[in-house]
Amino acid sequence: MGADLGLTLFIFVLSIFLGVELIAKVPSQLHTPLMSGSNAISGITIVGALLVLHQTAGGGALATVLGTLAVITAAINVVGGYLVTDRMLGMFKKKGGK
């Protein structure tokens, strides 16, 4: 069980570094389309987190708390992403309604 936890933590840390490197290299012109795609992926993450939460419902309090936390953070990511995308798209609208 300790090896599984170590491997999981290694993959988690590696994915953080990979994500930071990928996001840092994205030009600002591509940010909005990529954010929309990211929101779709985060929606899939919510579904996955809900499935895991359902499967581990009898697994104890820690599994329930972690699953609930995963659902909440994925939902925050989706809502925040849509708000940022809407704000960025609003910057391209003409003023005065014309």
C-alpha positions in Angstrom: 0.0 0.0 0.0 2.9 2.4 0.7 4.3 1.9 -2.8 0.9 2.8 -4.3 0.8 6.0 -2.3 4.3 6.9 -3.3 3.6 6.3 -7.0 0.4 8.3 -6.7 2.2 11.3 -5.1 4.9 11.1 -7.7 2.4 11.3 -10.5 0.6 14.1 -8.8 3.7 16.2 -8.3 4.9 15.5 -11.9 1.5 16.6 -13.2 1.8 19.9 -11.3 5.1 20.6 -12.9 3.9 19.6 -16.3 0.8 21.8 -16.0 2.8 24.8 -14.9 5.2 24.5 -17.8 2.4 24.0 -20.4 0.4 27.0 -19.1 3.4 29.3 -18.9 4.2 28.7 -22.6 0.7 29.4 -24.0 0.4 32.7 -25.9 -2.3 35.1 -24.7 -4.1 34.9 -28.0 -4.7 31.2 -27.4 -5.7 31.5 -23.8 -9.5 31.9 -24.3 -9.9 28.9 -26.7 -7.8 26.7 -24.5 -9.7 27.8 -21.4 -12.9 26.7 -23.0 -11.4 23.3 -23.7 -10.1 23.1 -20.2 -13.6 23.8 -18.9 -14.9 20.8 -20.8 -12.2 18.6 -19.3 -13.0 19.9 -15.8 -16.6 18.9 -16.4 -15.4 15.4 -17.1 -13.4 15.6 -13.9 -16.5 16.4 -11.9 -18.3 13.4 -13.3 -15.2 11.2 -12.5 -15.1 12.6 -9.0 -18.8 11.9 -8.4 -18.3 8.4 -9.6 -15.3 7.8 -7.3 -17.2 9.4 -4.4 -20.2 7.1 -5.0 -17.9 4.0 -5.2 -16.0 4.9 -2.0 -19.1 5.9 0.0 -18.7 2.9 2.3 -14.9 3.2 2.4 -14.7 5.5 5.4 -14.7 9.1 6.3 -11.4 10.0 4.7 -12.5 8.7 1.3 -15.8 10.6 1.6 -14.0 13.9 2.6 -11.5 13.6 -0.2 -14.1 12.7 -2.8 -16.2 15.7 -1.7 -13.2 18.0 -1.8 -12.5 16.7 -5.4 -16.0 17.5 -6.5 -15.9 21.0 -4.9 -12.5 22.0 -6.4 -13.5 20.7 -9.9 -16.7 22.7 -9.7 -14.8 25.9 -8.6 -12.5 25.3 -11.5 -15.3 25.0 -14.1 -17.2 28.1 -12.8 -14.1 30.2 -12.5 -13.0 29.2 -16.0 -16.3 30.2 -17.5 -16.2 33.5 -15.7 -12.7 34.3 -17.0 -13.7 33.2 -20.5 -16.8 35.4 -20.5 -14.8 38.4 -19.2 -12.1 37.9 -21.9 -14.7 37.6 -24.6 -16.4 40.7 -23.3 -13.2 42.7 -24.0 -13.6 42.1 -27.7 -17.2 43.4 -27.9 -17.7 46.9 -29.4 -18.7 49.6 -26.9 -22.1 51.3 -27.5 -23.8 48.2 -28.8 -22.8 48.7 -32.5 
